[in-house]
Amino acid sequence: MRRTYRAVTVLAVAAATLTAGATAWAAPTTGQAGKVRLYSARVFNTPEAMVAGPDGALWYVNTIGNSIGRITTSGHVRSAFHAPSIKGPSGIAAGPDGALWFTNYTGNSIGRITPSGQVTNYTGTGINGPQEITTGPDGALWFTNTDGNSIGRITTAGTVTSYTGTGISHPQGIAAGPDGALWFTNPGTNSIG
């Protein structure tokens, strides 16, 4: 039950990419009444999730492009980071350790990328079709296992725990709530967990 975004094709262009460390400027397009500005760059290849990084830039996942990207608020695209372990990235979150953590939906893994582009990949039991990810109040990263019908937790040291329960069906979105709990969407049962 993988979600798709058709509107994002406005940003997707040719699949050519920059090498790590290369720089480019995304060309802005001003929308109606100057309220919307779209940026286009060759490194955009089905960008899905986005988060503010510890370096002041915005980091995003290129789902079809199997890469992690970085863009400043002025449209400066630093690069698209590629690694063999980046496979179908879906969600991304700023971690408490100063790195960006992301889910690899088709790779059944959790990835970690530093602002300098160093990628680490975590696999194993408890990671099955991870979709979205967020930092929890306990300092760990929490993620939804869409294909595993469970909620996962990974520490910054890489220890994975999986939580299952009645009614968890194809969870996708996840967020840390103001009550200290993790809240998630359950499209499979049309519910919130």
N, C-alpha and C positions, 0 to 999 in steps of 0.2 A: 504494500500500500504506500508506494513512494509518491510524494506530492510533486507536482510540476507547476511552474510559473510561466505562463505564456507571455505576460507583460514584460518579463525580463529580456525578451529578445530585442527590445529597443536598445539595450546596452550591448548585446552580443554582436560581435563582428568577426572578421576572419580569425582563424584559430592560430595564427602566428604568435609566438611568445618571445619575451625578452629573457636573456639569461640572468641569473641571480646577480645583483649588483648593478645592472644596467638601469638607466633612467630614461624617462620619457614624460611627456606632458599629454594628458588626456584632453581632447578637444571638447570644450563645453558647448552645449546647445541650450539656448535660453528658450523656455516654454512660454506659455500664455502669460501675458502681463508681467514677465520677468520673475515670476514666482517659483518656477521650476527650472532647474539647471541639470541637464543630463551630461554625463561624461562618457565618451567613447574611446576605446583603445584596443589595439589588437590583442592585448593580453586578457581581455574579458571574454570568457567562454562559459556561459551559463552561470554567472555569479548568483549565489543564493543568499547565504547568511552573511551578516556583517557585524562587527563589534569595534568599539574604540579600543585601541591598544595602549600599552604603557608608554609608548614613544610619541603619543599625540597624533598618530595617524589612524586611519581606519583600515582594518584587516578584513578580508572577505575570502570565501571559498569559491573556486571555479569548479562546479560539480562535474561538468562534462570535460573540462580541461584538465582535471586531476591535478590541481595546483592551488596554492594559497597566494593571495595577492595583497598588495598594500597600496593605499592611495591617501594622499594628504588632502586636507579640506580645500586646498587651492587647485586640486586636480593633478598633482605630481604623482605619477605612477612609478614607484621605485623598481618593481620587478614582479614577476610571477614565479614563485618558488616551486620547483618540481623535485620530486623524489620518488623512487620506485614504490615506496610505501604509501604514497598519497593516491588513494583509489576511491573516487566518488565521494569527495568530502561534502558534508551536508550542513553541519552546525559548527559554530566557532564561539569561543568565550575567552575573555581575558582571565588568566589564572592568577592566583595569589602569589605565584613565584616569579612574576614578571614576564612570563611567556604566554603565548596564545595556544589554547587547546582546541582541537577540532575532532569531529567524528568522521570516520571513513566508512560510509554506508556499505559500499560494495567490497571494501577491503576488510570488513568486520574487525575494525581496530580503532583505537584512539590515538591521535597524533598530537605532538607538542612541537611548536616552532618558536624559536627565540626571535627577537627583533632583528638579529643579524642573519637569520635564515637557517639556522641549524635545526634539523628535523629529527625527532625521536619518535618511534612507533611502538605502541603497546598492543599486544594481541593476547588471546587466551580465552578461557572459559569465562562466561559472563558478558561477553561482547558479541552481539548477534544483530546485525543490521542497525547500528547506532545511528540515530537521526539528529537530535538536538542535544546541546550541552550547556551547562551553566555552572557558575561557581556557587557552592553551597555555603551556608553560614558556618559550617565546620571546617572550611578551608580546603575541602576536597572538591573535585569536579563531578557533577551528577549528569547523567545522560539517559536518554530513552533508547531502549532496544526495541525497535519497531518489529523486527522479525522474531525476536525472542520473547515478546510479550512480558517485558520486565523493565525495571528501572535499575540502572547501573551506577556505581560510584567508583571513582578512581582517585587515589591519593597522588600527590605530586611526586611520590616515590615510585608510583606505578602499580600499587596494590589494588586489585579489582574485586569488588563485591557486587553481587547481583541480588535484586529483591523482586520476588514474584508475589502474586496474590490474586485472589478471585476478582475478576472484573477488569484486570489489566489486559487490554486488547489493542495491539498495534499502537502503543503510545508514540507520540511525535514531539510536541512542544513541551518544554519544561522551564520553570522559573523558580527562583527562590522567593518565597512569600514573606510578608512582614511579620508572620507568626513564627518564623524559624523553621518552617517546614518547606518541602519541595512540592510544588504543584505541577501537574502535567495533564496534557490532553489525551483522551482515549477515543480516537475516531471509531475504533472497532465496536465500542459499546455506546457511542454518543454520550460520553460523560467526561467529567473532570475528576482527576484523582489527586 
